[in-house]
Amino acid sequence: MSHSPIATKWNSPVTIETQWNSPHIGGFPITYWKGDEVTTRDGRKGTVIDYSWQNNLVIFEDGKPRKGFFLVTVEFDGYTEDFLRRDLSGKRFRSSESFVIKTYDFAELYSHASELYNLGKCTEAIKYFDKALSIDPKSFDALNGKANSLSKLDRYEEAKKYYEEAHRIKADDYQVWENKGRVLFNLGKYEEAIQCFDQVIRIKPDYPKALFDKGCVLLQLKKYQDSIKCYDQAIRIQLDNHDAWYFKGLALDEIRKYVESIKCYDEAIGIEPTDHISLLKKGNALYILDRIKEAINVYEQAIRTKPEFSDAWYNKGISLVRLQRYEEAVPCFDQAIRIKPEDNNFWRQKGDALVKLERYDEARECFDASLNLKV
């Protein structure tokens, strides 16, 4: 696909050659194009972003003024620079410092953009997806790739626009529907997100991720029974779906079905034994059911899995207080405070435990710390 150079007019090639030793191909000066990848002789790589004739630019060389130059503005990483002019040290770029032009076709640009995306360099990837789209504006893959990159950067409104452009080319691509649904979820447009996930399920009925994603939107909308149905469908398709078991547990907690939620957390832990969050949630459900000693055991499992888990230390402390084991509770609160000293609840609960132990001066210090954190 053709594109147009930035420059529109050239003076005589002879004049240009005389003034700034422009690199030539077959006697004609090289034309720089917007978006060209260029490399300077000192090894820097950049992108041409502007190209213009500066008729009033005068440079003195050997005491003689020379007027009129083509300036090529190049964008590097975080800055731009004009070439074929005097730099700050007073030197002017000649042919030895001129550009080595490298041109890319669509496949190279798209491939490089995809590599950058896979490396997590999404800002750079977008530049190359844009270059690819300048060659083929209707490329589904490049539109989708740019949308994915924007989404990774939390630029959801922009990502939504490019997913929609991709849809106009391939209406039944389930991954675009899925990714657009997640973008809409992050934008708080839950009903629209559900419509996207319904499209994924229509195209690919046995796809557990879409059922899981729809369940999460319904959970956010507090439609707990409906969300549980989605998680159950996802689990029927993929029995070892850790996230579906965990989120089903959360939904069951919301409707106070703690015995059932514990079973879900057990399933999640069976799939991922080091899942400290599921252990914490299981402990919390046991605590609510007044199965305090069991809750303490589970919090200890969570702490063994992740020793710096402040919430597990805190909840273990609360459980020990419930059993009136105040001496044992205080060190738990100490651990929670060490890990997360900015949480005023940790200080307050430690103060309450110290009051029970009649250690009033220490308790006062804790209450003061808690109040200071609230301010």
TORKOL-4160 file (C-alpha; in steps of 0.2 Angstrom, whole numbers, padded with zeros to 4 digits, m for minus):
375
<pt num="1" X="0000" Y="0000" Z="0000"/>
<pt num="2" X="0008" Y="0017" Z="m0005"/>
<pt num="3" X="0011" Y="0032" Z="0007"/>
<pt num="4" X="0017" Y="0049" Z="0003"/>
<pt num="5" X="0033" Y="0058" Z="0009"/>
<pt num="6" X="0032" Y="0072" Z="0021"/>
<pt num="7" X="0043" Y="0083" Z="0009"/>
<pt num="8" X="0033" Y="0090" Z="m0006"/>
<pt num="9" X="0047" Y="0100" Z="m0015"/>
<pt num="10" X="0065" Y="0098" Z="m0018"/>
<pt num="11" X="0077" Y="0111" Z="m0024"/>
<pt num="12" X="0090" Y="0106" Z="m0037"/>
<pt num="13" X="0100" Y="0090" Z="m0031"/>
<pt num="14" X="0116" Y="0099" Z="m0035"/>
<pt num="15" X="0112" Y="0113" Z="m0024"/>
<pt num="16" X="0107" Y="0101" Z="m0010"/>
<pt num="17" X="0123" Y="0091" Z="m0013"/>
<pt num="18" X="0134" Y="0107" Z="m0012"/>
<pt num="19" X="0125" Y="0113" Z="0004"/>
<pt num="20" X="0124" Y="0097" Z="0015"/>
<pt num="21" X="0131" Y="0082" Z="0006"/>
<pt num="22" X="0114" Y="0073" Z="0006"/>
<pt num="23" X="0115" Y="0054" Z="0003"/>
<pt num="24" X="0110" Y="0050" Z="m0014"/>
<pt num="25" X="0104" Y="0035" Z="m0023"/>
<pt num="26" X="0108" Y="0035" Z="m0042"/>
<pt num="27" X="0111" Y="0054" Z="m0041"/>
<pt num="28" X="0094" Y="0058" Z="m0033"/>
<pt num="29" X="0093" Y="0063" Z="m0015"/>
<pt num="30" X="0084" Y="0051" Z="m0003"/>
<pt num="31" X="0067" Y="0056" Z="0002"/>
<pt num="32" X="0062" Y="0053" Z="0020"/>
<pt num="33" X="0045" Y="0047" Z="0024"/>
<pt num="34" X="0035" Y="0050" Z="0040"/>
<pt num="35" X="0037" Y="0034" Z="0050"/>
<pt num="36" X="0053" Y="0029" Z="0042"/>
<pt num="37" X="0065" Y="0020" Z="0054"/>
<pt num="38" X="0082" Y="0028" Z="0054"/>
<pt num="39" X="0099" Y="0025" Z="0062"/>
<pt num="40" X="0112" Y="0039" Z="0064"/>
<pt num="41" X="0130" Y="0035" Z="0062"/>
<pt num="42" X="0133" Y="0036" Z="0081"/>
<pt num="43" X="0121" Y="0021" Z="0083"/>
<pt num="44" X="0105" Y="0030" Z="0089"/>
<pt num="45" X="0088" Y="0023" Z="0081"/>
<pt num="46" X="0073" Y="0034" Z="0079"/>
<pt num="47" X="0058" Y="0038" Z="0069"/>
<pt num="48" X="0056" Y="0052" Z="0056"/>
<pt num="49" X="0041" Y="0063" Z="0062"/>
<pt num="50" X="0044" Y="0078" Z="0051"/>
<pt num="51" X="0053" Y="0084" Z="0036"/>
<pt num="52" X="0054" Y="0102" Z="0030"/>
<pt num="53" X="0063" Y="0115" Z="0020"/>
<pt num="54" X="0070" Y="0129" Z="0030"/>
<pt num="55" X="0073" Y="0143" Z="0018"/>
<pt num="56" X="0078" Y="0156" Z="0031"/>
<pt num="57" X="0091" Y="0145" Z="0041"/>
<pt num="58" X="0108" Y="0152" Z="0039"/>
<pt num="59" X="0124" Y="0142" Z="0044"/>
<pt num="60" X="0141" Y="0150" Z="0044"/>
<pt num="61" X="0155" Y="0138" Z="0038"/>
<pt num="62" X="0173" Y="0143" Z="0035"/>
<pt num="63" X="0167" Y="0161" Z="0038"/>
<pt num="64" X="0154" Y="0160" Z="0024"/>
<pt num="65" X="0135" Y="0160" Z="0026"/>
<pt num="66" X="0125" Y="0146" Z="0018"/>
<pt num="67" X="0106" Y="0148" Z="0018"/>
<pt num="68" X="0092" Y="0135" Z="0016"/>
<pt num="69" X="0092" Y="0117" Z="0022"/>
<pt num="70" X="0081" Y="0102" Z="0023"/>
<pt num="71" X="0078" Y="0098" Z="0041"/>
<pt num="72" X="0073" Y="0080" Z="0046"/>
<pt num="73" X="0065" Y="0079" Z="0064"/>
<pt num="74" X="0068" Y="0062" Z="0072"/>
<pt num="75" X="0059" Y="0055" Z="0087"/>
<pt num="76" X="0070" Y="0045" Z="0099"/>
<pt num="77" X="0065" Y="0037" Z="0116"/>
<pt num="78" X="0058" Y="0052" Z="0125"/>
<pt num="79" X="0065" Y="0066" Z="0114"/>
<pt num="80" X="0066" Y="0073" Z="0097"/>
<pt num="81" X="0081" Y="0080" Z="0087"/>
<pt num="82" X="0083" Y="0089" Z="0070"/>
<pt num="83" X="0096" Y="0082" Z="0059"/>
<pt num="84" X="0107" Y="0090" Z="0045"/>
<pt num="85" X="0110" Y="0106" Z="0055"/>
<pt num="86" X="0122" Y="0112" Z="0068"/>
<pt num="87" X="0120" Y="0104" Z="0085"/>
<pt num="88" X="0123" Y="0112" Z="0101"/>
<pt num="89" X="0142" Y="0110" Z="0100"/>
<pt num="90" X="0142" Y="0120" Z="0084"/>
<pt num="91" X="0145" Y="0105" Z="0072"/>
<pt num="92" X="0134" Y="0102" Z="0057"/>
<pt num="93" X="0130" Y="0084" Z="0052"/>
<pt num="94" X="0137" Y="0080" Z="0035"/>
<pt num="95" X="0136" Y="0064" Z="0024"/>
<pt num="96" X="0146" Y="0054" Z="0037"/>
<pt num="97" X="0133" Y="0057" Z="0050"/>
<pt num="98" X="0118" Y="0055" Z="0039"/>
<pt num="99" X="0104" Y="0042" Z="0040"/>
<pt num="100" X="0104" Y="0024" Z="0035"/>
<pt num="101" X="0087" Y="0021" Z="0029"/>
<pt num="102" X="0078" Y="0005" Z="0034"/>
<pt num="103" X="0061" Y="0002" Z="0027"/>
<pt num="104" X="0049" Y="m0011" Z="0034"/>
<pt num="105" X="0034" Y="m0020" Z="0026"/>
<pt num="106" X="0018" Y="m0024" Z="0035"/>
<pt num="107" X="0023" Y="m0041" Z="0041"/>
<pt num="108" X="0039" Y="m0035" Z="0049"/>
<pt num="109" X="0030" Y="m0021" Z="0058"/>
<pt num="110" X="0016" Y="m0032" Z="0064"/>
<pt num="111" X="0028" Y="m0046" Z="0070"/>
<pt num="112" X="0039" Y="m0033" Z="0079"/>
<pt num="113" X="0024" Y="m0025" Z="0087"/>
<pt num="114" X="0018" Y="m0042" Z="0093"/>
<pt num="115" X="0035" Y="m0046" Z="0100"/>
<pt num="116" X="0035" Y="m0030" Z="0110"/>
<pt num="117" X="0017" Y="m0034" Z="0116"/>
<pt num="118" X="0023" Y="m0051" Z="0122"/>
<pt num="119" X="0037" Y="m0043" Z="0131"/>
<pt num="120" X="0025" Y="m0031" Z="0140"/>
<pt num="121" X="0032" Y="m0016" Z="0131"/>
<pt num="122" X="0015" Y="m0010" Z="0126"/>
<pt num="123" X="0018" Y="0008" Z="0123"/>
<pt num="124" X="0032" Y="0004" Z="0111"/>
<pt num="125" X="0021" Y="m0010" Z="0103"/>
<pt num="126" X="0007" Y="0003" Z="0099"/>
<pt num="127" X="0019" Y="0013" Z="0089"/>
<pt num="128" X="0023" Y="m0002" Z="0078"/>
<pt num="129" X="0005" Y="m0007" Z="0077"/>
<pt num="130" X="0001" Y="0011" Z="0071"/>
<pt num="131" X="0015" Y="0009" Z="0058"/>
<pt num="132" X="0007" Y="m0007" Z="0052"/>
<pt num="133" X="m0010" Y="0001" Z="0051"/>
<pt num="134" X="m0003" Y="0016" Z="0041"/>
<pt num="135" X="0001" Y="0002" Z="0028"/>
<pt num="136" X="m0015" Y="m0008" Z="0030"/>
<pt num="137" X="m0028" Y="0002" Z="0040"/>
<pt num="138" X="m0041" Y="m0013" Z="0039"/>
<pt num="139" X="m0029" Y="m0026" Z="0046"/>
<pt num="140" X="m0039" Y="m0035" Z="0059"/>
<pt num="141" X="m0024" Y="m0042" Z="0068"/>
<pt num="142" X="m0016" Y="m0025" Z="0069"/>
<pt num="143" X="m0032" Y="m0017" Z="0076"/>
<pt num="144" X="m0034" Y="m0031" Z="0088"/>
<pt num="145" X="m0016" Y="m0030" Z="0093"/>
<pt num="146" X="m0017" Y="m0011" Z="0096"/>
<pt num="147" X="m0033" Y="m0013" Z="0106"/>
<pt num="148" X="m0025" Y="m0027" Z="0117"/>
<pt num="149" X="m0010" Y="m0015" Z="0120"/>
<pt num="150" X="m0021" Y="m0001" Z="0125"/>
<pt num="151" X="m0031" Y="m0012" Z="0137"/>
<pt num="152" X="m0014" Y="m0018" Z="0145"/>
<pt num="153" X="m0010" Y="0001" Z="0148"/>
<pt num="154" X="m0028" Y="0003" Z="0156"/>
<pt num="155" X="m0032" Y="0015" Z="0142"/>
<pt num="156" X="m0049" Y="0007" Z="0141"/>
<pt num="157" X="m0059" Y="0019" Z="0131"/>
<pt num="158" X="m0046" Y="0019" Z="0117"/>
<pt num="159" X="m0045" Y="0000" Z="0117"/>
<pt num="160" X="m0064" Y="m0001" Z="0116"/>
<pt num="161" X="m0064" Y="0010" Z="0100"/>
<pt num="162" X="m0051" Y="m0002" Z="0092"/>
<pt num="163" X="m0060" Y="m0018" Z="0097"/>
<pt num="164" X="m0075" Y="m0011" Z="0088"/>
<pt num="165" X="m0065" Y="m0007" Z="0072"/>
<pt num="166" X="m0059" Y="m0025" Z="0073"/>
<pt num="167" X="m0077" Y="m0031" Z="0075"/>
<pt num="168" X="m0082" Y="m0022" Z="0059"/>
<pt num="169" X="m0069" Y="m0033" Z="0050"/>
<pt num="170" X="m0073" Y="m0049" Z="0059"/>
<pt num="171" X="m0089" Y="m0049" Z="0068"/>
<pt num="172" X="m0088" Y="m0067" Z="0075"/>
<pt num="173" X="m0071" Y="m0067" Z="0082"/>
<pt num="174" X="m0074" Y="m0073" Z="0100"/>
<pt num="175" X="m0058" Y="m0066" Z="0107"/>
<pt num="176" X="m0062" Y="m0049" Z="0102"/>
<pt num="177" X="m0079" Y="m0050" Z="0110"/>
<pt num="178" X="m0071" Y="m0057" Z="0126"/>
<pt num="179" X="m0057" Y="m0043" Z="0127"/>
<pt num="180" X="m0070" Y="m0030" Z="0123"/>
<pt num="181" X="m0081" Y="m0037" Z="0137"/>
<pt num="182" X="m0067" Y="m0036" Z="0149"/>
<pt num="183" X="m0063" Y="m0018" Z="0144"/>
<pt num="184" X="m0082" Y="m0013" Z="0147"/>
<pt num="185" X="m0081" Y="m0022" Z="0164"/>
<pt num="186" X="m0066" Y="m0011" Z="0169"/>
<pt num="187" X="m0076" Y="0004" Z="0163"/>
<pt num="188" X="m0090" Y="0000" Z="0174"/>
<pt num="189" X="m0102" Y="m0004" Z="0159"/>
<pt num="190" X="m0108" Y="m0020" Z="0166"/>
<pt num="191" X="m0123" Y="m0024" Z="0156"/>
<pt num="192" X="m0114" Y="m0020" Z="0140"/>
<pt num="193" X="m0100" Y="m0032" Z="0146"/>
<pt num="194" X="m0113" Y="m0046" Z="0149"/>
<pt num="195" X="m0119" Y="m0044" Z="0131"/>
<pt num="196" X="m0101" Y="m0046" Z="0125"/>
<pt num="197" X="m0098" Y="m0062" Z="0135"/>
<pt num="198" X="m0115" Y="m0069" Z="0129"/>
<pt num="199" X="m0108" Y="m0066" Z="0111"/>
<pt num="200" X="m0093" Y="m0077" Z="0116"/>
<pt num="201" X="m0104" Y="m0090" Z="0123"/>
<pt num="202" X="m0115" Y="m0090" Z="0107"/>
<pt num="203" X="m0099" Y="m0092" Z="0096"/>
<pt num="204" X="m0090" Y="m0104" Z="0108"/>
<pt num="205" X="m0103" Y="m0113" Z="0120"/>
<pt num="206" X="m0090" Y="m0124" Z="0129"/>
<pt num="207" X="m0078" Y="m0110" Z="0133"/>
<pt num="208" X="m0076" Y="m0109" Z="0152"/>
<pt num="209" X="m0067" Y="m0092" Z="0153"/>
<pt num="210" X="m0082" Y="m0083" Z="0145"/>
<pt num="211" X="m0094" Y="m0091" Z="0158"/>
<pt num="212" X="m0082" Y="m0086" Z="0172"/>
<pt num="213" X="m0081" Y="m0068" Z="0165"/>
<pt num="214" X="m0100" Y="m0067" Z="0164"/>
<pt num="215" X="m0101" Y="m0074" Z="0182"/>
<pt num="216" X="m0089" Y="m0060" Z="0188"/>
<pt num="217" X="m0100" Y="m0046" Z="0180"/>
<pt num="218" X="m0115" Y="m0054" Z="0188"/>
<pt num="219" X="m0106" Y="m0055" Z="0205"/>
<pt num="220" X="m0102" Y="m0036" Z="0203"/>
<pt num="221" X="m0120" Y="m0032" Z="0200"/>
<pt num="222" X="m0124" Y="m0042" Z="0216"/>
<pt num="223" X="m0134" Y="m0055" Z="0205"/>
<pt num="224" X="m0127" Y="m0069" Z="0216"/>
<pt num="225" X="m0138" Y="m0083" Z="0211"/>
<pt num="226" X="m0135" Y="m0080" Z="0193"/>
<pt num="227" X="m0117" Y="m0078" Z="0195"/>
<pt num="228" X="m0116" Y="m0095" Z="0204"/>
<pt num="229" X="m0125" Y="m0103" Z="0189"/>
<pt num="230" X="m0111" Y="m0096" Z="0177"/>
<pt num="231" X="m0097" Y="m0103" Z="0189"/>
<pt num="232" X="m0106" Y="m0120" Z="0190"/>
<pt num="233" X="m0107" Y="m0120" Z="0170"/>
<pt num="234" X="m0088" Y="m0116" Z="0169"/>
<pt num="235" X="m0084" Y="m0129" Z="0182"/>
<pt num="236" X="m0094" Y="m0143" Z="0173"/>
<pt num="237" X="m0083" Y="m0139" Z="0157"/>
<pt num="238" X="m0067" Y="m0138" Z="0167"/>
<pt num="239" X="m0067" Y="m0146" Z="0184"/>
<pt num="240" X="m0050" Y="m0139" Z="0189"/>
<pt num="241" X="m0055" Y="m0121" Z="0186"/>
<pt num="242" X="m0048" Y="m0113" Z="0201"/>
<pt num="243" X="m0055" Y="m0096" Z="0199"/>
<pt num="244" X="m0072" Y="m0102" Z="0196"/>
<pt num="245" X="m0072" Y="m0112" Z="0212"/>
<pt num="246" X="m0065" Y="m0097" Z="0222"/>
<pt num="247" X="m0077" Y="m0084" Z="0215"/>
<pt num="248" X="m0092" Y="m0096" Z="0218"/>
<pt num="249" X="m0086" Y="m0097" Z="0236"/>
<pt num="250" X="m0087" Y="m0078" Z="0236"/>
<pt num="251" X="m0104" Y="m0077" Z="0229"/>
<pt num="252" X="m0110" Y="m0090" Z="0242"/>
<pt num="253" X="m0103" Y="m0080" Z="0256"/>
<pt num="254" X="m0113" Y="m0065" Z="0250"/>
<pt num="255" X="m0129" Y="m0075" Z="0252"/>
<pt num="256" X="m0123" Y="m0082" Z="0269"/>
<pt num="257" X="m0121" Y="m0100" Z="0263"/>
<pt num="258" X="m0105" Y="m0103" Z="0272"/>
<pt num="259" X="m0104" Y="m0122" Z="0273"/>
<pt num="260" X="m0106" Y="m0122" Z="0254"/>
<pt num="261" X="m0093" Y="m0108" Z="0252"/>
<pt num="262" X="m0080" Y="m0118" Z="0262"/>
<pt num="263" X="m0082" Y="m0133" Z="0251"/>
<pt num="264" X="m0078" Y="m0121" Z="0236"/>
<pt num="265" X="m0063" Y="m0114" Z="0244"/>
<pt num="266" X="m0057" Y="m0132" Z="0248"/>
<pt num="267" X="m0059" Y="m0136" Z="0230"/>
<pt num="268" X="m0049" Y="m0120" Z="0225"/>
<pt num="269" X="m0035" Y="m0125" Z="0238"/>
<pt num="270" X="m0034" Y="m0143" Z="0231"/>
<pt num="271" X="m0030" Y="m0136" Z="0214"/>
<pt num="272" X="m0018" Y="m0122" Z="0221"/>
<pt num="273" X="m0012" Y="m0127" Z="0238"/>
<pt num="274" X="m0002" Y="m0111" Z="0240"/>
<pt num="275" X="m0018" Y="m0100" Z="0237"/>
<pt num="276" X="m0017" Y="m0090" Z="0253"/>
<pt num="277" X="m0032" Y="m0080" Z="0248"/>
<pt num="278" X="m0043" Y="m0095" Z="0248"/>
<pt num="279" X="m0036" Y="m0100" Z="0264"/>
<pt num="280" X="m0040" Y="m0083" Z="0272"/>
<pt num="281" X="m0058" Y="m0084" Z="0265"/>
<pt num="282" X="m0061" Y="m0102" Z="0271"/>
<pt num="283" X="m0055" Y="m0096" Z="0288"/>
<pt num="284" X="m0067" Y="m0081" Z="0288"/>
<pt num="285" X="m0081" Y="m0093" Z="0284"/>
<pt num="286" X="m0077" Y="m0104" Z="0298"/>
<pt num="287" X="m0075" Y="m0089" Z="0310"/>
<pt num="288" X="m0093" Y="m0084" Z="0305"/>
<pt num="289" X="m0099" Y="m0101" Z="0309"/>
<pt num="290" X="m0091" Y="m0100" Z="0326"/>
<pt num="291" X="m0079" Y="m0114" Z="0322"/>
<pt num="292" X="m0065" Y="m0103" Z="0329"/>
<pt num="293" X="m0052" Y="m0116" Z="0332"/>
<pt num="294" X="m0054" Y="m0123" Z="0315"/>
<pt num="295" X="m0052" Y="m0105" Z="0308"/>
<pt num="296" X="m0036" Y="m0102" Z="0318"/>
<pt num="297" X="m0029" Y="m0118" Z="0310"/>
<pt num="298" X="m0033" Y="m0112" Z="0293"/>
<pt num="299" X="m0026" Y="m0094" Z="0296"/>
<pt num="300" X="m0010" Y="m0103" Z="0302"/>
<pt num="301" X="m0010" Y="m0113" Z="0285"/>
<pt num="302" X="m0011" Y="m0096" Z="0276"/>
<pt num="303" X="0003" Y="m0089" Z="0286"/>
<pt num="304" X="0014" Y="m0104" Z="0283"/>
<pt num="305" X="0010" Y="m0101" Z="0264"/>
<pt num="306" X="0014" Y="m0083" Z="0265"/>
<pt num="307" X="0022" Y="m0077" Z="0281"/>
<pt num="308" X="0020" Y="m0059" Z="0277"/>
<pt num="309" X="0001" Y="m0060" Z="0275"/>
<pt num="310" X="m0005" Y="m0046" Z="0287"/>
<pt num="311" X="m0023" Y="m0050" Z="0286"/>
<pt num="312" X="m0020" Y="m0069" Z="0291"/>
<pt num="313" X="m0010" Y="m0063" Z="0306"/>
<pt num="314" X="m0024" Y="m0050" Z="0311"/>
<pt num="315" X="m0038" Y="m0063" Z="0309"/>
<pt num="316" X="m0029" Y="m0076" Z="0319"/>
<pt num="317" X="m0027" Y="m0062" Z="0332"/>
<pt num="318" X="m0046" Y="m0058" Z="0332"/>
<pt num="319" X="m0050" Y="m0077" Z="0333"/>
<pt num="320" X="m0039" Y="m0079" Z="0348"/>
<pt num="321" X="m0047" Y="m0064" Z="0356"/>
<pt num="322" X="m0064" Y="m0072" Z="0353"/>
<pt num="323" X="m0057" Y="m0087" Z="0364"/>
<pt num="324" X="m0051" Y="m0074" Z="0377"/>
<pt num="325" X="m0033" Y="m0080" Z="0373"/>
<pt num="326" X="m0027" Y="m0062" Z="0374"/>
<pt num="327" X="m0008" Y="m0065" Z="0378"/>
<pt num="328" X="m0007" Y="m0076" Z="0362"/>
<pt num="329" X="m0017" Y="m0063" Z="0352"/>
<pt num="330" X="m0005" Y="m0048" Z="0355"/>
<pt num="331" X="0010" Y="m0056" Z="0346"/>
<pt num="332" X="m0002" Y="m0059" Z="0331"/>
<pt num="333" X="m0007" Y="m0040" Z="0330"/>
<pt num="334" X="0011" Y="m0036" Z="0332"/>
<pt num="335" X="0015" Y="m0046" Z="0316"/>
<pt num="336" X="0001" Y="m0038" Z="0307"/>
<pt num="337" X="0007" Y="m0020" Z="0312"/>
<pt num="338" X="0025" Y="m0024" Z="0307"/>
<pt num="339" X="0019" Y="m0029" Z="0290"/>
<pt num="340" X="0006" Y="m0015" Z="0288"/>
<pt num="341" X="0009" Y="m0002" Z="0301"/>
<pt num="342" X="m0003" Y="0010" Z="0292"/>
<pt num="343" X="m0018" Y="0000" Z="0296"/>
<pt num="344" X="m0027" Y="0008" Z="0311"/>
<pt num="345" X="m0038" Y="m0007" Z="0314"/>
<pt num="346" X="m0022" Y="m0017" Z="0319"/>
<pt num="347" X="m0017" Y="m0005" Z="0332"/>
<pt num="348" X="m0035" Y="m0003" Z="0339"/>
<pt num="349" X="m0037" Y="m0022" Z="0341"/>
<pt num="350" X="m0020" Y="m0024" Z="0349"/>
<pt num="351" X="m0025" Y="m0010" Z="0361"/>
<pt num="352" X="m0041" Y="m0019" Z="0365"/>
<pt num="353" X="m0032" Y="m0035" Z="0369"/>
<pt num="354" X="m0019" Y="m0025" Z="0380"/>
<pt num="355" X="m0034" Y="m0018" Z="0390"/>
<pt num="356" X="m0040" Y="m0035" Z="0394"/>
<pt num="357" X="m0023" Y="m0039" Z="0400"/>
<pt num="358" X="m0023" Y="m0023" Z="0411"/>
<pt num="359" X="m0008" Y="m0016" Z="0401"/>
<pt num="360" X="m0016" Y="0001" Z="0400"/>
<pt num="361" X="0000" Y="0012" Z="0396"/>
<pt num="362" X="0004" Y="0001" Z="0381"/>
<pt num="363" X="m0015" Y="0001" Z="0376"/>
<pt num="364" X="m0015" Y="0020" Z="0376"/>
<pt num="365" X="0000" Y="0020" Z="0364"/>
<pt num="366" X="m0010" Y="0009" Z="0352"/>
<pt num="367" X="m0026" Y="0019" Z="0353"/>
<pt num="368" X="m0016" Y="0035" Z="0350"/>
<pt num="369" X="m0007" Y="0027" Z="0335"/>
<pt num="370" X="m0024" Y="0021" Z="0328"/>
<pt num="371" X="m0031" Y="0039" Z="0330"/>
<pt num="372" X="m0016" Y="0047" Z="0322"/>
<pt num="373" X="m0018" Y="0035" Z="0307"/>
<pt num="374" X="m0037" Y="0041" Z="0305"/>
<pt num="375" X="m0032" Y="0059" Z="0304"/>
